[in-house]
């Protein structure tokens, strides 16, 4: 299994969305960049375990227009979102041929942001 990694830091330089697949398990993290020491991981969601049906080029990490929420897009679908203000998590658990489970009021904030074209996060 090939390892994958992608990240995107918001413009303030304080937080990042990070996806990491170590060859066996993939996680999406909300990561605190501007901390000198301690636990920099503010939130984690398991995305996949086992052999993924996607590759690194199928992944992007995007911030909404307010840069409050960061999302993980896999194959043009929004699969996971962290709300950086209240640390809420939405989605996760990627499955081939399944639909993401992200509330419309959350996925709608990503419309027009890169690959996600529709309010459900589905292309």
Secondary structure, DSSP 8 states (H G I E B T S, - for coil): ---EEEEEE-TTSSEEEEEEE-SSEEEEEEEE-S-SSS--EEEEEEEEESS-S--GGGEEEEE-TTSSEEEEEETTEEEEEEETTT--EEE----TT------HHHHGGGTTSTT--STTS--
